[in-house]
Amino acid sequence: MRRAIILINAYTRSEAELNQPRRLKEELGRLGVQAEIVRNSPAALRAQADFCIFLDKDKYAAKAIERRMRLFNRAEAIEICDDKMLTHLALAGVPMPETVSSLLCYTPEQPVSAELLREVEGLGYPLVVKENHGSLGRQVYLARNREELGTLAERLKLVPHLYQKFIAESAGRDLRVIVVGGRALAAMKRTSETDFRSNAALGGTCEPFTLDRNAAELCERVADKLGLDYCGIDLLFSSRGCGYLVCEVNSNAFFAAFERVTQINVARVYAEHIFRTIYQ
């Protein structure tokens, strides 16, 4: 019997988060693979199967399970994508916004480095401040002047974070492209009329967008460099170069809105890619 594990976070409860594993289980079943949705736990780390679709960000659990079976995505790719600064470093040579990493601080009583703030101000105002770990746009901020920058830097000094140049021409709009098995499937444009972040979770609207060659090739290059079987890549619009900048890469990108907008069965495409990889 062909068996699979779909591992989700131990505390996942929302319907939005549960849609993804349920859809993947359904499509794997259509291919004759019995998939079990399990929550991350010590027992889950000992489970036996042909492969595991890992829908958590626990890098320790990912590495433990990968010792025994193939992971989708692989543990190293998950770890890199869950850290925005690691992603930036891994994508050297790929068009991305200019970025400055924060300095690590372990002593709360120490003030933020004045040298760091001077370096960050070179990006110009407004500028984007991101925690290295975060989802759905919730840990992304905008500093419009030195006072706001100093406040954010002080608040986040004990948290790994980074600073990025604000791409004004893409404010409130971006593209989400999903790549499966090295192939860009389609693009979805996300727009917000009230926020510089376009995330659907923050009220952004989604619509189909014709995936052009430049965007497709850029996203396929990113997926290849990071070793991803599946990912959602967020592109910013740019008047320079190929017309796009890579904003972020999500190794476990939700696809419910993407399926609805593009009319592409992402779960089926992903399941078929996994099936070919494991059994053919």
ABEGO torsion letter per residue (X at the ends): XBBBBBBBBAABABAAAAAAAAAAAAAAAAAGBBBBBBBBBAAAAABBBABBBBABABAAAAAAAAAABBBOBBAAAAAAAABAAAAAAAABGBBBBBBBBBBBBABAABBBBAAAAAAAAAAEOBBBBBBABEBGGAABBBBABAAAAAAAAAAAAABBBBBBBBBAAABGBBBBBBBBGGBBABBBBBBBAABABABAAAGBBBBBBBBBAAAAAAAAAAAAAAGBABBBBBBBBBABEAGBBBABBBAABBAAAAAAAAGBBAAAAAAAAAAAAAAX
